[in-house]
Amino acid sequence: MARTQPSAAHLALVGAIEEHGETATPTQIERWQQQGWLPKAAEWFEPDSSTIRPKWLTRSLWLAHTARPGRSIGWLGWVFWAIDDTPDSAGRLRAVLVATLERPLARAGIEQLPTAIPTKPSRPAKTRRPG
């Protein structure tokens, strides 16, 4: 399937990343957007300017520095979801945390995460003292 040409915004971000000694492709940037680590391209720029906002350039540099072919971004993506604190990023973070916690439990034969912590500890049964 033929891909569409990268947008001017994607090419501008690729260029800015390269100016700082890192590399990224428009395809990688699209993936970062799909993962919720970067917003829509229109939000990358200062108002009425072609200057990329420092927040998004810095984040893109971290992503470019961490990205390796065939490897997950890992904890860094989790940090960005936590920082963003949107309903979407919170849902993504929750899902990945639960999956990460369930993996070793499943290997240990535990099929489900506990759903609640008891609010009151159970008390030992009262016993009568001998007379």
KOLTOR-361394 format. One record per residue: residue number from 0; residue in one letter; chain; x, y, z of N, C-alpha, C, CB in turn. Coordinates in steps of 0.001 Angstrom, whole numbers, plus 500000, padded with zeros to 6 digits. Each point is the difference from the previous one (the first is absolute). Glycine has a CB too. Layout:
residues N
DOLUM vodo zavex bamar n.east n.north   n.up ca.east ca.north  ca.up c.east c.north   c.up cb.east cb.north  cb.up
DOLUM  NUM     a     A      X       Y      Z       X        Y      Z      X       Y      Z       X        Y      Z
...
//
This chain:
residues 131
DOLUM vodo zavex bamar n.east n.north   n.up ca.east ca.north  ca.up c.east c.north   c.up cb.east cb.north  cb.up
DOLUM    0     m     A 500837  498833 500000  499163   501167 500000 500891  501243 500000  498152   498748 501212
DOLUM    1     a     A 501576  502162 497889  500805   501211 499892 499658  500959 501135  500123   499723 497497
DOLUM    2     r     A 500901  500843 503085  499802   500976 501074 499818  501380 499397  501375   498613 501594
DOLUM    3     t     A 497941  502235 499135  499879   501385 499565 501303  500717 500322  497482   499991 500359
DOLUM    4     q     A 502730  501110 498973  501200   500789 500265 499929  500581 501405  500235   500546 497546
DOLUM    5     p     A 500894  499555 503145  499997   500592 501340 499572  501474 499925  501833   498399 500732
DOLUM    6     s     A 497508  502042 500304  499564   501398 500046 501208  500910 500227  497731   499302 500892
DOLUM    7     a     A 502076  501975 498830  501063   500981 500243 500344  500037 501489  499228   501374 498017
DOLUM    8     a     A 499768  498455 502838  500247   500006 501452 500877  498823 500405  497794   501133 500372
DOLUM    9     h     A 501912  497680 499086  500811   498828 500328 501441  500188 499522  497951   498544 499848
DOLUM   10     l     A 502207  502007 498952  501348   500229 499475 500731  501053 500825  499208   499378 497702
DOLUM   11     a     A 500066  501643 502775  500619   501025 500848 500484  499388 501308  498523   501758 498975
DOLUM   12     l     A 500677  497359 501615  500411   499360 501255 501190  499071 499773  497637   500143 500843
DOLUM   13     v     A 502343  499108 498058  501148   499142 499656 501262  500850 499887  498480   498380 498780
DOLUM   14     g     A 501415  502766 500538  501150   500890 499839 500494  500554 501333  499149   500591 497741
DOLUM   15     a     A 499924  499799 503116  500384   500536 501313 500684  498929 500846  498082   501620 499896
DOLUM   16     i     A 501425  497164 500024  500616   498897 500742 501424  499763 499494  497728   498942 500371
DOLUM   17     e     A 502436  501080 498313  501329   499804 499409 500963  501126 500381  498928   498781 498096
DOLUM   18     e     A 500564  502452 502012  500843   501135 500400 500581  499795 501401  498609   501512 498554
DOLUM   19     h     A 500720  497685 502247  500462   499735 501370 500751  498667 500113  498061   501334 500846
DOLUM   20     g     A 502304  498077 498029  500846   498815 500011 499291  498669 500139  501659   501449 500938
DOLUM   21     e     A 497025  498536 498983  499233   498753 500062 499382  499747 498641  499521   500312 502465
DOLUM   22     t     A 499891  498516 497360  499328   499692 498742 498611  499445 500277  502216   499551 498890
DOLUM   23     a     A 496892  500777 500213  498636   499471 500038 499438  500117 498589  499658   500653 502462
DOLUM   24     t     A 499421  498488 497232  499341   500042 498700 498569  500485 500184  501458   498122 499131
DOLUM   25     p     A 497941  502372 499788  498584   500370 500099 499129  498834 500467  500370   501671 498187
DOLUM   26     t     A 499972  497120 501410  499243   498817 500421 500100  499807 501506  500405   498938 497765
DOLUM   27     q     A 500791  501228 502798  500149   499889 501449 499164  501057 500709  502312   499078 499693
DOLUM   28     i     A 497723  502128 499800  499244   501087 500615 498508  499688 499962  501781   501650 499326
DOLUM   29     e     A 497742  497794 499561  498591   499592 499922 499684  498944 501053  499986   500516 497541
DOLUM   30     r     A 500917  498535 502658  499791   498970 501030 499945  500622 501392  501175   498320 498550
DOLUM   31     w     A 499702  502642 501702  499995   500681 501296 498680  500722 500219  502490   500270 499878
DOLUM   32     q     A 496962  500287 499045  498689   500646 500103 498915  498959 500279  500759   501824 498424
DOLUM   33     q     A 499303  497047 500891  499006   498943 500208 500047  499472 501431  500180   499378 497578
DOLUM   34     q     A 501000  500604 503023  500158   499534 501375 499599  501065 501020  501837   498509 499220
DOLUM   35     g     A 497880  502707 500314  499606   501064 500902 501175  500732 500636  497955   498713 500429
DOLUM   36     w     A 503249  501094 499057  501177   500662 500556 500211  501381 499394  501025   497765 500384
DOLUM   37     l     A 498434  502468 498433  500023   501315 499353 498580  500346 499578  502394   499673 499190
DOLUM   38     p     A 497231  501604 500917  498656   500403 499582 499921  500170 498484  499672   501134 502213
DOLUM   39     k     A 499207  499373 497338  499845   500333 498575 501059  501025 499629  497501   499522 500062
DOLUM   40     a     A 502927  500417 498682  501098   500858 499547 499722  501482 500204  500559   498262 498341
DOLUM   41     a     A 498204  502161 501566  499675   501421 500164 500389  500520 501383  498120   499708 498382
DOLUM   42     e     A 501931  499424 502613  500347   500410 501363 501510  500113 500234  497905   498906 500752
DOLUM   43     w     A 502905  500630 498303  501446   500020 500184 500593  501397 499909  500060   497717 499075
DOLUM   44     f     A 499257  503187 500243  500593   501285 499648 499497  501138 500872  500227   499174 497686
DOLUM   45     e     A 500654  501818 502498  499607   501235 500674 498916  500663 499139  502327   500303 501080
DOLUM   46     p     A 496771  500451 499533  498952   500667 499220 500597  500921 498927  498482   499886 502004
DOLUM   47     d     A 500957  500029 496819  500429   500844 498868 501497  499923 499736  498119   501520 500520
DOLUM   48     s     A 502441  497290 499628  501445   499830 499824 500297  498600 499488  500455   501661 501838
DOLUM   49     s     A 500716  498196 497576  500447   498668 499587 500969  499416 501020  499693   500642 497594
DOLUM   50     t     A 500416  500007 503563  500884   499528 501067 499306  498901 500796  501107   502267 500138
DOLUM   51     i     A 499576  496614 500020  499450   498887 500769 500103  500346 501483  500646   498313 498196
DOLUM   52     r     A 498257  501470 502516  499983   500296 501440 501058  499148 500710  497522   500586 499898
DOLUM   53     p     A 503196  500008 501045  501056   499255 500715 499484  498708 500640  501133   502177 500440
DOLUM   54     k     A 497659  497840 500100  499443   498789 500638 499984  498832 499025  498586   501434 501498
DOLUM   55     w     A 500936  498813 497284  499848   498908 499037 501330  499634 499359  497663   500746 499562
DOLUM   56     l     A 503227  500215 500279  501323   499678 499470 500770  499159 501012  500015   502131 498642
DOLUM   57     t     A 499944  498267 502620  500703   499241 501043 499461  498580 500089  500407   502121 501276
DOLUM   58     r     A 498277  497750 498708  499400   498663 500061 500408  499175 498787  498056   500922 501297
DOLUM   59     s     A 501935  499697 497527  500391   499288 498774 501451  499566 500055  498320   501312 498716
DOLUM   60     l     A 502530  499525 501863  501413   499624 500135 500168  498804 500932  500654   502384 499588
DOLUM   61     w     A 498598  497593 501515  500053   498847 500901 499515  498737 499287  499635   501523 501977
DOLUM   62     l     A 499265  498612 497279  499475   498839 499271 501004  499521 498956  497652   500825 500369
DOLUM   63     a     A 502938  500113 498886  500971   499630 498967 501231  499344 500629  499186   501897 498551
DOLUM   64     h     A 501246  498621 502583  501175   499438 500668 499733  498576 500500  500688   502322 500670
DOLUM   65     t     A 498085  497433 499755  499639   498710 500592 499594  498964 498957  499280   501222 502030
DOLUM   66     a     A 500181  499229 496855  499460   499088 498981 501097  499151 499360  498166   501643 499557
DOLUM   67     r     A 501560  497072 500370  500885   499049 499329 499130  499076 499166  501741   500113 501863
DOLUM   68     p     A 498710  499524 496948  499176   499123 499156 499617  498711 500729  501130   500948 497974
DOLUM   69     g     A 497587  498739 501989  499510   498760 500589 499904  500007 501512  500964   498887 498077
DOLUM   70     r     A 499282  502249 502556  499971   500076 501461 498923  500974 500444  502453   499451 500114
DOLUM   71     s     A 497022  500302 501054  499009   500887 500593 500685  501220 500603  498491   498039 500466
DOLUM   72     i     A 500791  503059 499594  500503   501196 500678 500113  499721 501493  498961   501502 498245
DOLUM   73     g     A 500165  497627 502265  500061   499599 501403 499499  501060 500960  501899   498584 499397
DOLUM   74     w     A 498815  501528 501717  499585   500875 501097 499811  501442 499562  501200   498501 501550
DOLUM   75     l     A 499573  501957 497496  499901   501389 499572 498598  500327 499497  502431   499965 499417
DOLUM   76     g     A 496976  499135 499834  498634   500208 499538 499029  500080 501161  500558   498809 497895
DOLUM   77     w     A 499671  500374 503132  499147   500015 501189 500095  501357 500689  500303   497509 500289
DOLUM   78     v     A 500915  503006 499793  500209   501298 500641 499237  501091 499250  502269   499250 500809
DOLUM   79     f     A 497804  500735 497875  499289   501014 499218 498491  499882 500184  501866   499995 498333
DOLUM   80     w     A 497611  498772 501728  498560   499841 500239 499626  500564 501362  499964   497950 498544
DOLUM   81     a     A 500873  501814 502460  499726   500511 501342 500074  501531 500030  500919   497870 500984
DOLUM   82     i     A 500074  502695 498358  500148   501459 499957 498795  500644 499329  502495   499748 499928
DOLUM   83     d     A 497047  499674 498968  498899   500595 499242 498694  499996 500789  501114   499260 497899
DOLUM   84     d     A 498653  499684 502868  498847   499926 500892 498679  500346 499314  501530   500572 501852
DOLUM   85     t     A 498220  498791 497012  498711   500133 499322 499236  498695 500186  500947   501645 498288
DOLUM   86     p     A 497752  498333 501470  499278   498727 500097 500612  498923 499090  497912   501284 500550
DOLUM   87     d     A 502496  499104 498244  500603   499027 499083 501337  499488 500535  498861   501139 498076
DOLUM   88     s     A 502002  499784 502366  501317   499556 500479 499870  499196 501291  501058   502013 498934
DOLUM   89     a     A 497995  498347 501919  499784   499232 501235 499523  498588 499677  499450   502124 501234
DOLUM   90     g     A 499661  497755 497790  499533   498669 499595 501113  499155 499415  497766   500969 499578
DOLUM   91     r     A 503065  499645 499591  501141   499273 499417 500962  499552 501099  499784   501336 497866
DOLUM   92     l     A 500505  499576 503064  500920   499681 501085 499442  498885 500875  500840   502359 499971
DOLUM   93     r     A 497902  497743 500369  499359   498967 500825 500072  498640 499300  498449   501736 500996
DOLUM   94     a     A 501231  498231 497724  500009   498736 499257 501386  499363 499971  498122   500862 498605
DOLUM   95     v     A 502908  499943 501147  501346   499440 499919 500508  499584 501371  500448   501422 498001
DOLUM   96     l     A 499193  499330 503036  500416   499607 501351 499348  498685 500423  500300   502419 500584
DOLUM   97     v     A 498409  497444 499151  499303   498755 500352 500607  498831 499234  497872   501280 500465
DOLUM   98     a     A 502365  498910 498232  500593   498919 499197 501381  499624 500533  498721   500795 497982
DOLUM   99     t     A 502053  500201 502422  501341   499743 500520 499946  499260 501331  500820   502050 498832
DOLUM  100     l     A 498215  498298 501998  499856   499308 501288 499463  498584 499824  499613   502207 501100
DOLUM  101     e     A 499499  497616 497938  499397   498681 499801 500973  498979 499416  497828   501141 499680
DOLUM  102     r     A 503128  499313 499535  500924   499082 499322 500731  499074 500972  500284   501718 498226
DOLUM  103     p     A 500424  498791 502791  500694   499076 500914 499030  499199 500870  501930   501577 500024
DOLUM  104     l     A 496914  499021 500299  499019   499258 500792 499469  498809 499219  499373   502105 501203
DOLUM  105     a     A 500388  498088 497501  499518   498904 499161 501040  498881 499943  498636   501625 498633
DOLUM  106     r     A 502640  498749 501283  501057   498986 499997 500036  499231 501308  501319   501416 498437
DOLUM  107     a     A 498249  499245 502641  499975   499355 501321 498696  499248 500237  501507   501791 500864
DOLUM  108     g     A 497597  498216 498153  498745   499269 500133 498866  500805 500604  501353   497990 500216
DOLUM  109     i     A 498845  503290 499985  498940   500860 500528 499270  500587 498804  501303   500547 502141
DOLUM  110     e     A 497404  499174 497780  499258   500363 498799 499442  501406 499999  499455   497650 499808
DOLUM  111     q     A 500386  502970 501356  499354   501308 500039 500628  500861 501087  497857   498993 499150
DOLUM  112     l     A 502288  502298 500548  500479   500933 501009 498942  500160 501081  501409   501207 498287
DOLUM  113     p     A 498997  498960 502956  499010   500311 501032 499290  501297 499624  501381   498822 501786
DOLUM  114     t     A 497308  501235 498472  499245   501178 499595 499806  500994 501121  498864   498598 498346
DOLUM  115     a     A 501340  500999 502897  499807   500927 501112 500889  499600 501172  497629   500437 499261
DOLUM  116     i     A 502670  500532 501536  500745   499761 501229 498985  500079 501130  502201   500960 499064
DOLUM  117     p     A 497792  498069 501832  499031   500058 501100 500143  501311 500766  500044   497488 500191
DOLUM  118     t     A 498815  503088 500191  500051   501276 500711 500331  499812 501473  498347   500921 498386
DOLUM  119     k     A 501236  497952 502195  500313   499709 501396 500748  498682 500074  497966   501271 500793
DOLUM  120     p     A 503122  498707 499945  500676   498709 500157 499102  499070 500825  502303   501107 499859
DOLUM  121     s     A 497769  497633 499832  499190   499053 500770 500597  499857 501395  499327   498754 497890
DOLUM  122     r     A 499797  501098 503105  500445   499863 501389 500039  498519 500361  499022   502266 500615
DOLUM  123     p     A 501944  497393 500177  500019   498591 500448 498776  499732 500885  502553   499941 499900
DOLUM  124     a     A 496998  498843 500093  498851   499614 500815 500352  500162 501470  499213   498379 498227
DOLUM  125     k     A 499816  502079 502550  500222   500156 501438 500002  498619 500647  498907   502298 499999
DOLUM  126     t     A 502015  497533 500885  500054   498725 500735 499860  500312 501492  501488   498902 498214
DOLUM  127     r     A 497932  500154 502491  499845   500156 501459 501266  499514 500676  497487   499700 499858
DOLUM  128     r     A 502864  501052 501143  501143   499557 500794 499524  498974 501019  501171   502228 499687
DOLUM  129     p     A 499666  496809 500513  499604   499002 501012 499901  500680 501364  501122   498129 498689
DOLUM  130     g     A 497881  501447 502034  499592   500541 501195 500636  500171 501205  498528   499313 499063
//
